[in-house]
Amino acid sequence: MDQPRVDPDQELVKRTQSGDAGAFDELVIKYTPRLYGLVYNMTSNHEDTNDLLQDIFAKAYRAIRGFRGKSSFYTWIHSIAVNMTLNFLKKRSRRFQLSLDDVDASIQNDKEFLESTATSSPVREADLSELQRRLNEAMMKLSDEHRAVVTMFHIQGMPHAEISKILRVSEGTVRSRLFYANRQLQNYLDEFRKNPVS
Amino acid sequence: MNEFDDNEIARLLRLKRYEQPPPGYFENFLHEFHRRQRDEILRQPLWRICLERAHGLMLRLDARSLASYPAAVAAVLVCAAVISLKIYQQPETARVALQSPPALSAPITEGEWSLTSPVATQIFRTQPVRSFNGSAQTHRAAAPPRYVLDSVPVSYEPTFRF
């Protein structure tokens, strides 16, 4: 899928560059939920995600005057987020702790969530909390780079082309990482089918 | 044994979209962002704040267009510097002499004028310009009389040397 030529955030970016802090606030409000999902699924820790998000937007605010619009603001801020998160994960790699407390309990009451799980036999048979735990475990066993690709493609729903721009790698590399990560996840998640939790 | 295929994995992973932060998190995020920004500014030294403001101002004024005229900008700056130096390096005595035209000084008798004595070397009388009567001198009574040569020069125009 091609990136739309007109950046929908162009006006807000221009206003921010001319000193309108309120315009940047609008960008923060717009992108916080999406970037939260990206960073959280790469870190699996709410506090780390919060600190990283603050740093990401602070860095974006400092750097936005140098943003020339060669890519969309969406791609630009996602690049900042992914790179900062990957750098953070490298530093954190030796003190990693899986945080399962941050999973929102209200997920089990979400209508869309229930509909999506109704047709999935392994999921239907599994306890949802256990499912979340297994998913997080499986994700965290991936390398940081593979987890980033899986997060952007499967969870965020980004196309390969967009991911390749954000990571500054070829689309072939994105597809290759995705294929490898899927194989790994298959191995980890097969335990659901073997030993479903009732 | 059935195994997860790619579609099932994709479906499972999409469930993670519904993982949300604690309630109210997004509402408070912007306030927290502002607070951290303020704290960061307060931690910065003054010179860095000024530098960033100047940098921002230059970007706002599109300094790249100004950079296409570096020679003109440099020439203006050099001219301003030279003129400033010229003005402030004039000897004080010369400035007073030139800025106090003889026509405004005390009246000179006809006999003191001659073609052999240039105007600049005229000897002026040191009498007061005006004579004050006693009743008019109140708080200045004890002050010494003021003379024309002590007065403020009429013109502040810069002097020129030829």
Boltz contact constraints between the chains, C-beta under 6 A:
constraints:
  - contact:
      token1: [A, 28]
      token2: [B, 30]
      max_distance: 6.0
  - contact:
      token1: [A, 32]
      token2: [B, 26]
      max_distance: 6.0
  - contact:
      token1: [A, 32]
      token2: [B, 29]
      max_distance: 6.0
  - contact:
      token1: [A, 41]
      token2: [B, 16]
      max_distance: 6.0
  - contact:
      token1: [A, 54]
      token2: [B, 36]
      max_distance: 6.0
  - contact:
      token1: [A, 57]
      token2: [B, 33]
      max_distance: 6.0
  - contact:
      token1: [A, 65]
      token2: [B, 59]
      max_distance: 6.0
  - contact:
      token1: [A, 103]
      token2: [B, 19]
      max_distance: 6.0
  - contact:
      token1: [A, 104]
      token2: [B, 19]
      max_distance: 6.0
  - contact:
      token1: [A, 104]
      token2: [B, 20]
      max_distance: 6.0
  - contact:
      token1: [A, 107]
      token2: [B, 18]
      max_distance: 6.0
  - contact:
      token1: [A, 110]
      token2: [B, 18]
      max_distance: 6.0
  - contact:
      token1: [A, 113]
      token2: [B, 18]
      max_distance: 6.0
  - contact:
      token1: [A, 120]
      token2: [B, 11]
      max_distance: 6.0
  - contact:
      token1: [A, 154]
      token2: [B, 10]
      max_distance: 6.0
  - contact:
      token1: [A, 154]
      token2: [B, 13]
      max_distance: 6.0
  - contact:
      token1: [A, 155]
      token2: [B, 13]
      max_distance: 6.0
  - contact:
      token1: [A, 155]
      token2: [B, 16]
      max_distance: 6.0
  - contact:
      token1: [A, 155]
      token2: [B, 17]
      max_distance: 6.0
  - contact:
      token1: [A, 182]
      token2: [B, 6]
      max_distance: 6.0
  - contact:
      token1: [A, 182]
      token2: [B, 9]
      max_distance: 6.0
  - contact:
      token1: [A, 185]
      token2: [B, 9]
      max_distance: 6.0
  - contact:
      token1: [A, 186]
      token2: [B, 4]
      max_distance: 6.0
  - contact:
      token1: [A, 189]
      token2: [B, 4]
      max_distance: 6.0
  - contact:
      token1: [A, 190]
      token2: [B, 3]
      max_distance: 6.0
  - contact:
      token1: [A, 193]
      token2: [B, 2]
      max_distance: 6.0
